[in-house]
């Protein structure tokens, strides 16, 4: 996305600009604190969620994980984790998952994310982190390591002998990840955890992530493998919103799609709305005006996404591949 290409409505660009300032501030703090600890060892602090999509607000929490190559001793990694905690926790809106988020589970060996792609032994955490590294993540520290690992992952999905066809292996994992989001939501709801905001996010930001991945894969169809990887790297440097905005400048569904998304972001950027939605019980939700309004708009957003994709890629094999 060029500097002249702005997100519309203006609220989306405002959120993007605010996010860039927040991320740059964290990057500076991370570099001054972690560089001496990490030394020359490859290590990346990867932000995801609203920080990964550049949709940060004053009530955003920070989702992240730390990728390393096992070359640092364990006590050094734990020291790095404590420093990251000290930097991120004060600016992250408190949430019920903070204990796990800032715990040792935040550490991830790159080998665990890359060596068993699609195998039965791979767990959902590895799949999730790999997909987020590709389609949503932004490095707060270790940009060189992040870029190298992202490139390596893409080459594993699109090897040199791949040919000119659709990157179905990558598409399959993207869809597989999206389905785990549905399952995780049902699990949390069964456990009685706050569900209102999570449910609304499934209708908007989670679908945007899926669509942002689909368009990247669609765009590289027909290219030889090395060119596929290079073009994917260019597209994945953009946020999901930027990908759709840049590629779909002439798409007749773009304006309405982004208007719906702006309403969603404004709604969940209110502390009052978030608390209210999370206090709702599932059996009360459809009688509640705020929840019902967002749900109806979310369903419209989903339908517009479908229309956007069909308009953008008429006759393209991506449309068939999504279902089969």
C-alpha positions in Angstrom: 0.0 0.0 0.0 1.5 3.3 -1.0 1.4 6.4 1.3 -1.1 8.0 -1.1 -3.6 5.2 -0.8 -5.8 5.9 2.2 -8.3 3.6 4.0 -11.9 4.8 3.8 -13.9 5.7 5.8 -11.5 8.1 7.4 -12.0 6.3 10.8 -10.1 3.3 9.5 -7.1 5.3 8.4 -7.2 7.1 11.8 -7.0 3.8 13.5 -4.2 2.6 11.3 -2.1 5.8 11.9 -2.7 5.5 15.7 -1.6 1.9 15.5 1.6 2.7 13.7 2.6 5.2 16.3 1.8 2.7 19.1 3.7 -0.1 17.4 6.8 2.1 16.7 6.9 3.2 20.4 6.9 -0.4 21.5 9.5 -1.3 18.9 11.8 1.3 20.3 11.3 0.1 23.9 11.8 -3.5 22.8 15.0 -2.7 21.0 16.6 -0.8 23.8 15.7 -3.6 26.3 16.1 -6.8 24.4 19.0 -6.3 22.0 21.6 -7.0 24.6 19.8 -10.0 25.9 19.1 -11.6 22.5 22.6 -10.7 21.1 22.9 -12.2 17.7 20.4 -15.0 18.2 17.3 -15.0 15.9 14.3 -13.9 18.0 11.1 -12.1 17.2 8.4 -10.7 19.4 5.3 -11.1 17.2 2.2 -9.0 17.8 -1.2 -10.3 16.5 -4.8 -9.3 17.0 -5.5 -5.6 16.8 -1.8 -4.8 17.0 -1.1 -7.2 14.1 -3.9 -5.8 12.0 -3.1 -2.1 12.9 -6.5 -1.6 14.5 -5.3 -0.5 17.9 -7.5 1.6 20.2 -7.1 2.7 23.8 -9.0 -0.3 25.0 -7.0 -2.9 23.0 -5.1 -5.7 24.7 -1.9 -7.0 23.2 -1.7 -10.5 21.9 1.8 -11.7 21.2 4.2 -14.6 21.1 8.0 -14.9 21.1 9.6 -17.0 18.4 13.2 -18.2 18.9 15.5 -20.8 17.4 16.6 -22.5 20.7 20.1 -21.1 20.5 19.6 -19.0 23.7 19.7 -20.7 27.1 16.3 -21.2 28.8 17.0 -18.7 31.6 17.9 -16.1 29.1 14.6 -16.7 27.3 12.7 -16.3 30.6 14.6 -13.1 31.2 13.5 -11.8 27.8 9.9 -12.9 28.5 10.0 -10.9 31.8 11.2 -7.8 30.0 8.5 -8.1 27.3 6.0 -8.5 30.1 7.3 -5.3 31.7 6.9 -3.4 28.4 3.6 -4.7 27.2 1.5 -5.3 30.3 1.2 -1.6 31.2 -0.3 -0.7 27.8 -2.4 -3.8 27.3 -6.0 -3.6 28.4 -6.5 -6.3 31.1 -8.2 -9.5 30.0 -9.1 -12.9 31.5 -6.4 -14.6 29.5 -3.5 -12.5 30.8 -2.0 -15.2 33.0 -1.5 -17.5 30.0 -0.7 -14.7 27.6 2.2 -13.4 29.7 3.3 -16.9 30.8 5.9 -19.2 29.5 3.5 -20.5 26.9 4.3 -17.3 25.0 7.6 -18.8 24.0 7.6 -20.7 20.7 10.4 -22.6 19.0 10.5 -21.9 15.3 11.0 -25.6 14.6 7.7 -26.4 16.3 5.9 -24.0 13.9 7.6 -25.2 10.7 8.7 -28.8 10.8 5.4 -30.7 11.0 3.1 -28.6 8.8 -0.1 -30.5 8.3 1.0 -33.6 10.3 -1.3 -35.3 12.7 1.1 -34.6 15.6 0.8 -30.9 15.1 -1.3 -29.1 17.7 -3.7 -26.1 17.2 -1.2 -23.7 18.8 1.4 -24.3 16.2 -1.1 -24.0 13.4 -2.5 -20.8 14.9 0.9 -19.1 15.4 2.0 -20.1 11.9 -1.1 -18.6 10.2 -0.8 -15.5 12.3 2.9 -15.0 11.4 1.9 -15.2 7.8 -1.4 -13.4 7.5 -1.7 -11.0 10.5 1.5 -10.7 12.6 3.7 -7.6 13.0 7.2 -7.9 14.7 7.7 -5.7 17.7 11.2 -6.9 17.9 13.4 -8.9 15.5 12.2 -7.7 12.2 15.0 -9.5 10.3 14.3 -12.8 12.0 10.5 -12.4 11.5 11.1 -11.7 7.7 13.4 -14.7 7.4 11.0 -17.1 9.1 8.0 -15.8 7.2 9.9 -16.3 3.9 10.9 -19.8 5.0 7.3 -20.7 5.9 6.1 -19.5 2.5 8.7 -21.6 0.7 7.6 -24.6 2.7 4.0 -24.0 1.4 5.1 -23.1 -2.1 8.3 -25.1 -2.9 10.3 -24.4 -6.0 8.6 -27.3 -7.9 5.1 -26.1 -7.1 4.3 -24.9 -10.5 1.8 -22.2 -11.6 -1.3 -23.5 -9.9 -3.2 -22.4 -6.8 -1.3 -22.6 -3.5 -3.8 -25.1 -2.1 -1.6 -26.4 0.7 -1.5 -22.8 2.1 -5.2 -22.3 1.5 -6.0 -25.5 3.2 -4.1 -24.5 6.4 -5.8 -21.0 6.3 -9.2 -22.6 6.2 -8.2 -25.2 8.8 -7.1 -22.3 11.1 -10.4 -20.5 10.6 -12.3 -23.6 11.6 -10.3 -23.8 14.8 -11.5 -20.3 15.7 -15.0 -21.6 15.6 -14.2 -24.6 17.8 -12.3 -22.4 20.3 -15.2 -20.1 20.6 -17.6 -22.9 21.4 -15.2 -24.3 23.9 -14.9 -20.9 25.7 -18.7 -20.5 25.7 -19.2 -24.0 27.2 -16.7 -23.0 29.9 -18.9 -20.0 30.8 -16.3 -17.4 29.7 -17.2 -13.9 28.5 -18.5 -14.5 24.9 -20.2 -11.3 23.6 -17.2 -9.5 22.1 -15.7 -12.8 20.9 -18.9 -13.6 19.1 -19.0 -10.3 17.3 -15.3 -10.6 16.4 -16.1 -13.9 14.7 -18.5 -12.0 12.4 -16.0 -9.3 11.5 -12.2 -9.4 12.3 -11.9 -13.2 12.1 -13.6 -13.2 8.7 -11.5 -10.3 7.5 -8.4 -12.3 8.4 -9.7 -15.2 6.3 -10.6 -13.0 3.4 -7.3 -11.2 3.6 -5.5 -14.6 3.2 -7.8 -15.7 0.4 -7.1 -12.7 -1.7 -3.3 -13.0 -1.2 -3.5 -16.6 -2.4 -5.8 -15.7 -5.3 -3.4 -13.0 -6.5 -0.4 -15.2 -6.9 -2.3 -17.9 -8.9 -0.6 -18.4 -12.3 2.9 -17.3 -11.2 5.9 -19.6 -11.0 6.8 -20.7 -7.4 9.6 -18.1 -6.7 7.5 -15.3 -8.0 4.5 -16.6 -6.0 6.6 -16.4 -2.8 7.9 -12.9 -3.6 4.4 -11.5 -4.4 3.0 -13.2 -1.2 5.7 -11.4 0.8 4.7 -8.1 -0.7 1.0 -8.7 0.0 1.4 -10.0 3.5 3.4 -6.9 4.4 0.0 -5.1 4.2 -2.7 -5.5 6.8 -5.8 -7.5 5.8 -7.8 -4.3 5.3 -5.0 -2.8 3.2 -4.9 -5.9 1.0 -8.6 -5.6 0.2 -8.5 -1.8 -0.2 -5.5 -1.9 -2.5 -6.6 -4.8 -4.7 -10.3 -3.8 -4.7 -10.1 -0.1 -5.5 -12.5 -0.7 -8.3 -14.6 -3.3 -6.6 -18.2 -2.0 -6.3 -18.6 -3.7 -2.9 -15.5 -2.1 -1.2 -17.1 1.0 0.2 -20.0 -0.7 1.9 -17.7 -3.5 3.2 -15.3 -1.0 4.8 -18.2 1.1 6.2 -19.5 -2.0 8.1 -16.0 -2.8 9.4 -15.6 0.8 10.6 -18.9 0.6 12.6 -17.6 -2.7 14.1 -14.3 -1.2 15.2 -16.0 1.9 16.7 -18.4 -0.2 18.6 -15.9 -2.5 20.2 -13.5 0.4 21.0 -15.9 1.5 23.7 -15.1 0.2 27.1 -18.8 0.5 28.0 -19.9 -1.6 25.0 -17.3 -4.3 25.6 -18.3 -4.7 29.2 -21.9 -4.7 28.3 -21.6 -7.3 25.6 -19.4 -9.6 27.7 -22.0 -9.5 30.5 -24.7 -10.8 28.1 -25.8 -14.4 28.5 -26.2 -16.3 25.2 -30.0 -16.8 25.8 -30.4 -13.0 26.3 -28.4 -11.8 23.4 -31.0 -11.7 20.6 -33.3 -9.6 22.7 -30.6 -7.0 23.3 -30.6 -4.0 20.9 -26.8 -3.5 20.8 -25.9 -7.1 20.2 -28.7 -7.6 17.7 -27.6 -4.5 15.8 -24.0 -5.7 15.6 -25.0 -9.2 14.7 -27.2 -8.1 11.8 -24.5 -5.8 10.5 -22.0 -8.7 10.9 -24.2 -11.0 8.8 -24.4 -8.2 6.2 -20.6 -7.8 6.3 -20.2 -11.6 5.7 -22.5 -11.4 2.7 -20.7 -8.4 1.3 -17.4 -10.2 1.6 -18.8 -13.0 -0.5 -20.1 -10.6 -3.1 -16.7 -8.7 -3.0 -14.8 -12.0 -3.7 -17.1 -13.0 -6.5 -16.8 -9.6 -8.1 -13.1 -9.5 -7.7 -12.3 -13.0 -9.0 -15.0 -14.0 -11.5 -14.2 -17.5 -12.8 -11.1 -17.7 -10.6 -10.2 -21.2 -9.3 -10.0 -19.7 -5.8 -13.8 -19.6 -5.6 -14.1 -23.3 -6.2 -11.1 -24.2 -4.0 -12.6 -22.5 -1.0 -15.4 -25.0 -0.9 -13.7 -28.1 -2.5 
